[in-house]
Amino acid sequence: MSEQIVRTSTWRSRSVKQDAAALAGLVRECLGDDALHRPLAVGAHGCDTTAQCLALQRELAHHVSAPVRVVNDAELMPWSMRVSGGIGVVSGTGSIAVARDERDRLMTAGGWGWILGDEGGASGIVREATRAVLAELDRGRSSDPLTSRLLAGFDAADGAELAMALTLSSSAESWGGRAGEVFAAADEGSPVARRVIDEAADQLALLVECLLGRGVRTDQVVAGGAVIQAQSRLRDRFLDALKAAHPGITVSILDRAPVIGAIALAAVSPDAEQAHHTQPLTPEATS
């Protein structure tokens, strides 16, 4: 497997046509002209509907002479774990759950971004932890370890400064970068941090519930992302919540690069075996 990591900004714009041309150029640059004659799979962040996936797929087809498939980037996780048709759950900087229905339509739950959602992702956890700390301070309670950790983490002297610090540093990356403070506070015995983490895990489980309730038929879930892979408190609560609600569901935690899922997906794309009888080449473009 050949892997190249580049910034998304080197190929991603607001134009699907330009994105396709730039992505094809990136494939050629990284893997050579022959790569454009081999089955290609793309897991694209921001392709959150079937129509968006198909739009980029159609444009890419103008640049390649072999089968091409575009999916949401979170869809690669089940494929990478050799799970076809499973639900993918991301808990990284943000959060989302994705799957395909019986008509191969992309179904998503969550993924609304750090302002509106991303519960169970790093940015959402820090947002909810800060709300919880501010509520504690409003009640005159300041002794919880989470309070001192967030105040120190955002260089704030009190609740007002903490709220202002989050407002001024408003980005998913800035907020998410402090998620470790929440887990550290939980390890120190903070009941507030533990409640925030439990609620975040329950919200991740709810994303799966939403997809199952909308008709997704599967007994396989694959969860990945930096937070759920690294933080056992969140992971264990998520697993317990799903097991309690759906005892028959098998949950796997991603333990390999998602790009492996793109290779698997390319290998089973329509007519892939007839496309020059060759192994698929799948570059990974990440920010």
C-alpha positions in Angstrom: 0.0 0.0 0.0 1.2 3.4 -0.9 0.1 6.2 1.4 0.5 10.0 0.9 -0.8 12.5 3.4 -1.5 16.0 2.2 -3.5 19.0 3.4 -7.1 19.0 2.3 -6.7 22.6 1.2 -4.4 21.4 -1.6 -7.4 20.0 -3.5 -10.6 20.9 -1.8 -12.6 24.0 -2.8 -16.3 24.9 -3.0 -16.6 23.6 -6.5 -17.2 19.9 -7.1 -15.8 20.2 -10.6 -12.6 21.8 -9.4 -12.3 19.3 -6.5 -12.6 16.4 -8.9 -9.9 17.8 -11.2 -7.6 18.6 -8.3 -8.1 15.2 -6.7 -7.4 13.5 -10.0 -4.3 15.6 -10.3 -3.2 14.6 -6.8 -3.7 10.9 -7.6 -1.5 11.4 -10.7 1.1 13.3 -8.8 1.3 10.8 -6.0 0.8 7.5 -7.8 1.5 8.2 -11.4 -0.7 8.2 -14.6 -1.4 4.5 -14.3 -3.4 5.1 -11.1 -6.1 6.8 -13.1 -6.7 3.6 -15.0 -7.3 1.6 -11.8 -10.4 1.3 -9.5 -10.5 4.3 -7.3 -12.3 4.8 -4.0 -12.6 8.2 -2.2 -13.7 8.8 1.4 -14.6 12.5 1.4 -15.2 14.5 4.5 -18.2 16.8 3.7 -19.9 14.4 1.4 -22.8 14.0 3.8 -25.6 13.0 1.4 -26.0 10.5 -1.4 -26.3 13.4 -3.8 -23.0 15.0 -2.7 -21.2 11.7 -3.0 -22.6 11.0 -6.5 -21.8 14.5 -7.6 -18.1 14.2 -6.8 -18.2 10.6 -8.2 -19.6 11.8 -11.6 -17.0 14.5 -11.9 -14.2 12.2 -11.0 -15.4 9.7 -13.7 -14.4 12.3 -16.3 -10.8 12.0 -15.2 -10.4 8.2 -14.7 -11.0 5.3 -17.0 -11.8 2.7 -14.3 -14.6 2.4 -11.8 -14.8 5.1 -9.1 -16.7 5.2 -5.9 -17.1 8.2 -3.5 -18.4 7.8 0.0 -18.4 9.7 3.2 -15.0 9.4 4.9 -16.6 7.7 8.0 -17.9 4.9 5.8 -14.4 3.7 5.3 -14.1 2.5 8.9 -16.4 -0.5 8.6 -14.8 -1.4 5.3 -11.3 -1.2 6.8 -12.4 -3.8 9.5 -13.9 -6.1 6.8 -17.4 -5.2 7.7 -19.7 -4.6 4.8 -22.9 -2.7 5.4 -22.1 -1.8 9.0 -22.6 1.5 10.9 -19.5 3.7 11.2 -19.3 5.9 14.3 -16.7 8.7 14.6 -15.6 10.2 17.8 -12.7 12.4 17.0 -12.6 16.2 17.0 -16.3 15.9 16.0 -18.8 13.0 15.9 -21.1 11.4 13.4 -22.6 8.0 12.6 -23.1 6.8 9.0 -24.5 3.8 7.1 -26.2 2.8 3.9 -29.8 1.7 3.7 -31.1 -1.1 1.5 -31.3 1.2 -1.5 -27.6 2.2 -1.0 -28.6 5.7 0.2 -26.3 7.4 2.6 -27.8 7.8 6.1 -26.2 10.0 8.7 -26.9 11.0 12.3 -25.1 13.8 14.0 -22.2 15.5 12.4 -23.6 19.0 12.9 -20.3 20.6 13.8 -18.9 22.0 17.0 -21.4 24.8 17.5 -24.6 22.8 17.0 -23.6 19.3 17.9 -20.6 16.9 17.8 -21.7 15.4 21.1 -19.2 12.6 21.9 -16.5 14.3 19.9 -13.6 16.3 21.5 -15.1 19.7 20.8 -18.5 18.7 22.0 -17.1 17.2 25.2 -15.2 20.4 26.0 -18.3 22.5 25.2 -20.5 20.5 27.5 -17.8 20.3 30.2 -17.5 24.1 30.1 -21.3 24.5 30.4 -21.3 22.1 33.4 -18.4 24.0 35.1 -20.2 27.3 34.5 -23.3 25.9 36.1 -21.3 24.7 39.1 -19.8 28.2 39.5 -23.3 29.8 39.3 -24.3 27.6 42.2 -21.2 28.7 44.2 -19.4 25.4 43.8 -15.8 25.6 42.7 -14.0 22.6 44.2 -14.5 20.1 41.4 -11.2 19.1 39.7 -12.8 19.8 36.3 -13.3 23.5 37.3 -9.7 24.1 38.1 -8.5 22.1 35.1 -10.6 24.1 32.6 -9.8 27.4 34.2 -6.1 26.6 33.9 -6.4 25.2 30.5 -8.0 28.3 29.1 -5.9 30.6 31.3 -9.0 32.0 33.0 -9.4 33.3 36.5 -13.1 32.8 36.8 -16.3 31.7 35.0 -16.7 35.0 33.1 -13.1 34.7 31.8 -13.6 31.0 30.9 -16.8 31.8 28.9 -15.0 34.6 27.1 -11.9 32.4 26.4 -14.0 29.8 24.7 -15.9 32.4 22.7 -12.6 34.0 21.5 -11.0 30.6 20.7 -14.1 29.3 18.9 -13.0 26.5 16.6 -13.4 22.8 16.8 -9.6 22.3 17.0 -9.2 24.9 19.8 -11.9 23.5 21.9 -11.2 19.8 21.1 -7.5 20.3 22.1 -8.6 20.6 25.7 -10.6 17.4 25.9 -7.8 15.7 27.7 -8.5 17.9 30.7 -12.0 16.5 31.0 -10.7 12.9 31.1 -7.9 13.8 33.4 -10.4 15.4 35.8 -12.5 12.3 35.7 -9.5 10.2 36.7 -9.0 12.6 39.6 -12.5 11.8 40.8 -14.5 14.7 39.3 -18.2 13.7 39.3 -18.9 16.5 36.9 -16.3 15.3 34.4 -17.6 11.7 34.7 -21.1 12.8 34.1 -20.1 14.8 31.0 -18.2 11.7 29.6 -21.1 9.4 30.4 -23.5 11.7 28.6 -21.2 12.0 25.6 -21.0 8.2 25.3 -24.7 7.9 25.6 -25.1 10.5 22.8 -22.8 8.4 20.6 -24.9 5.4 21.2 -28.0 7.5 20.4 -26.5 8.2 17.0 -26.6 4.5 16.3 -30.1 4.3 17.6 -31.2 7.0 15.2 -29.9 5.1 12.2 -31.4 1.8 13.3 -34.7 3.6 13.9 -34.6 5.0 10.4 -34.4 1.6 8.8 -30.7 0.7 8.6 -30.5 -3.0 8.9 -27.2 -4.2 10.4 -25.8 -6.0 13.4 -22.3 -4.5 13.0 -21.0 -1.2 14.3 -17.4 0.0 13.9 -16.3 3.0 16.0 -13.2 5.0 15.5 -11.6 8.4 15.9 -8.9 9.7 18.2 -11.1 10.2 21.3 -13.0 6.9 21.4 -9.8 4.9 20.5 -7.7 6.6 23.2 -10.2 7.1 26.1 -11.4 4.0 27.8 -14.0 5.8 29.9 -15.9 7.0 26.9 -15.3 3.8 24.9 -16.5 1.5 27.7 -19.6 3.5 28.4 -20.5 3.6 24.7 -20.0 -0.2 24.4 -22.2 -0.8 27.5 -24.9 1.5 26.3 -25.1 -0.2 22.9 -25.0 -3.7 24.5 -27.9 -2.8 26.8 -30.0 -1.5 24.0 -29.1 -4.0 21.3 -27.6 -7.2 22.8 -27.2 -8.7 19.3 -25.1 -5.9 17.9 -21.3 -6.5 17.5 -19.2 -3.4 18.1 -15.6 -3.2 16.9 -13.1 -0.4 17.7 -11.1 0.6 14.7 -7.5 -0.5 15.0 -6.1 0.3 11.5 -5.9 3.1 9.1 -9.3 4.0 7.4 -7.6 4.2 4.0 -7.5 0.4 4.2 -11.3 0.6 3.9 -10.9 2.6 0.7 -8.8 -0.1 -0.8 -11.4 -2.8 0.1 -14.2 -0.6 -1.3 -12.3 -0.1 -4.6 -11.8 -3.8 -4.9 -15.5 -4.5 -4.9 -16.7 -1.6 -7.0 -18.7 -2.4 -10.1 -16.6 -4.0 -12.9 -13.5 -3.6 -10.7 -12.2 -7.0 -11.8 -12.5 -6.0 -15.5 -10.7 -2.7 -15.0 -7.3 -3.8 -16.3 -7.2 -6.8 -13.9 -5.1 -4.9 -11.4 -5.1 -4.1 -7.7 -6.8 -0.8 -6.7 -4.7 2.2 -5.8 -6.3 4.4 -3.2 -4.5 7.6 -2.0 -5.6 9.1 1.3 -6.1 12.9 1.3 -6.3 14.2 4.8 -5.9 17.5 6.6 
